[in-house]
Amino acid sequence: MRITPIPAFNDNYIWLLQEEAPSASSAAQPCVVVDPGDAKPVLAYLQQHNLRLDAILITHHHWDHTGGVQELLQHYPCPVIGPASENIASISHTVRDGEQFTLFAGRVIVSVLECPGHTLDHIAFYSAPHLFCGDTLFAAGCGRMFEGEPKQFLRSLNKLAALPADTKVFCGHEYTQANLAFAHAVEPDNLAIAERIKQVAAQRLQHQPSLPCELAEEHATNPFLRAHLPSVKHAAEAKLGKPLTQPSDVFAVLREWKNNF
């Protein structure tokens, strides 16, 4: 697939998916969008590039991921695929953990992974090697824990972390620099974090997205995927001022630490 970030609001990305080899026809080509919080930049992109919207994918109910759906449907009536959530009125096709569906006339297979923690209705979409994970896993970070609890959220992150190392992570926000600053505070001697800080700074200086990122890179630099490691555990214990026994306890300290970082 060809995947394009459409910037929205201050730091959101709406991901637009196309098949890599477009048809030679002059007719509008099909595309899919993930988490359109705002319809206007999507509509502008579709018009500019002669595209038609064939489906909308939703990861969770927050307004900055769903706010543009109704306006898009007025222009392009199409399926809206997402979690079974009473908080999302526009969902036409609900999907659950382990289910699969297809896009682009069956040529692209998508698997659904439930990943509660940021919200209880959160899901991710995986079509190897692409992962669209909303606000669960970020580059070098994870979402705030608005509705879940630490064990639940860590299980969700571990589920995503178990995907192949070459998985490309397409998350919902450009938070990478702030997340890496926190990761460096947790693991100041981690050379992979220091190198990634330089790399992302250069990207952002050129106004390039820092996304997607590779899951292998997350294993090396994301403290929320490293809660089981001694270096991260010791940092969380130093922050809390007492020993911690479970990775979920380490995760809880990290999340609260990042909330106030």
N, C-alpha and C positions, 0 to 999 in steps of 0.2 A: 504493500500500500504506500501511497504518497500521503504524508501527514503534515499538515500546516497548522502552526499556531496562529489563532486570531486573538490579538490582545483585547481585553475588555476591562473596564473600570481602572483601578490603579495597578493591579498586579495579577489579574486573572488571565488564564489562557483557555479559550474555547478551541478544542482540537477538531480540525476538519479532515476527514478521511476520503481519499479517492483511490481508485485502482491505478496501479503504476502505469499501465498502458492504456491511455484513453482511446476511445473509438475515433475513427477518422471522420465520422459523421459531424455535420455542422450543428446537430441538435444539442441541446443542453446536456451535459454529462452528469451522471448521478454522483452524489456525495452524501456523507453522513457527518453529523456534528455531535460532539460530546460536551454535555454540560453548558448549554448556551444561556448564560445568565443575562445576556443582553442581545436582543434581536438585531439591532441596527448594524453593528459591524459585520454580522453574518450575512445579512441581506446585501450589504454593499459588496462583500467579497463574492457572493454568488453571482450578482449581476456583472461584476467586473470580469469574472472568469467564465461566464456562460455555463454555470452549474445549476443543477436542480437538487433540492433536498429530498432524499429518499427515506431517511430515518433520523431520529434523534435518540441518543443514548443519555441516560441520566444516572449518576452515581449516588446521589443523596438529595435530600429535600431543601437544603439551604438556598436562599433566594438568589445568591450570586452564581448558582449553578442551574437554576430553573426559570429565572425571571423572564427570559426571552421566548419561552416555549410557545405561549399562546399567540403571540404576534407572528412567530414563524409559521404556525399552523394555519393562520389566515392566508398566507401566501402559498404555502406548500403543505397541503393536507397529507400527512404521512404517519407511519407508526412512531409512537413514543415508547421506548423500551426502558424499563427501570424497575426498581424494587417495589414490592407490594407494600406501599406506604400510604396511610391515610393523609399524610402531609403533602402528597403530590397529586393534585386533581387531574393533571393532564396525561398521566400514564395510561396508555392503551394496551400495552403488552407487558404483564408483570413476569419477572424472571427470578429464580431462586438459585441458591448455591448448587453448583454442579451441573446446572442446565447448560445447554448449548443452543445457539440460534445462528442463522446465517445472514450475511449482508451481500449486496451486489449479486443478486440472482443466484445465491447459493455458492458463490465462488470464494467467499471468506467466511470461515467458521469462527465463532466467538464463544468463549466459555465464561461463565459467571462465577465469581467468587464473592461470597458474603464476607464482609470485613467490618463488623460493628466496632465502635470505639469513639470515633469522632462524632458520629450519630449512630443510632441503633439501626437505621434502615440502610446503612452504607453498603454498596456493592462495588466491585471492580470488574472490568471487562478485559479479558485476555485473549488475544489472537497472536500466537507466537510469531515474532518475538516481542509483540507490542502489548504493554500493560497500561490501561487507562484506570487510574486508581483515585481520582478525585482528590479528596483531602485526607486520605488515610496515610499513605506514604508520600513524603516529600523528598526532594533531593536534599540529602544530609539531615533530614528531619522527619517529623510526622505531624499530623493535625492536632489541634487542641482536643481535649477529651470533654466534649460538651455533654454527651449523653451516656457514654459507656463507663466502664470501670477498668482499672489497670490490667487485671488478668485477661479480660476480654480483649482489650485493645492490643496487648502484646501477642495474644494468640492470632489475631488478625494480621499483625505485622509479620509474624513468623510464617503464616500461610503464604503471604506474598513473597517473603524472603526465600521460600523453598522453591520458587520458580527457577528456571535455568539462569545461570550467571550472565548470559548474554542478553537477558530480557531488557528491553528499552522501556524505561519508566516515564510515562507521560502523566504528570500530576497537574493539579488545578491552579497552581500559583507560582509566581516567580519570587520564591523566598530563599533561594539558595545561598546568597551571600550572608544573610542574617543567620541562617541555620549553620553555616560553616563557622561563623564566629563563635556560636555556642559550642559546636563540636570541638573547636580548638580549646575552649575553656575547660571542657571535660577531659580532653586528652591532649595536653600541650606538647607532648613529645611524639605525637603521631605524625610522621613525615608525609604520609599520604594525604592527611588533612591539609598540611601546610602547602603541599604542591597543588591541591585542588583549589585552595583559596586564590593562588596566583592565576590558575587557569580560568576560573570563573570571573575574576576581576578583569582579565583581558577580554573575555567575551562580552561582559556588560559594558566595558568601555567602548566597544564597537556596536553597542545597542543590539547585541545578539542574545537570543534566549539561552539560558544555561541548561535548557531541557531539549530533548530527553536526556536522561542519564542512564548509565548501565547499572544493573543490579549488582554486578561484581564490585563496582565503585562504591555502592552503598554499603556493602559488607565491610569495606575497608575504612569508611569515613563517617558512617551514620551512627551516632551513639545509641539511637533507639533500636537499631538492629544488633548492637554490640553489648546489650545489657547483661549478657551471660559471661562477658570477659572480665578478668581481674582488673584491668586498668580502668574500665568504666565503673565496675562495682566499687573500687576503692575511691574513685572520685565522688560517687554518690554518697558513700559512707562519710567521707570528709565533709561534704556539704551538709548532711543531716546531723552529723555528730554522734552516730551510733552504728553498730554493725547491722548489716542487712543479709538475709539468708536466701531469699528467692529472687530470681530475675524480675518477676513482676513487681517486687518491692523496689528494686533498682529502677525499673521503668517509671514507677510512680514518682520517685524522687526526681528523676530526670525531667519528667513532664512538668512538675511543679516548678522546678528550677528554671526551665525554659520559659514558662509562663511569665516569670518575673525577671527575665534576663535583660 
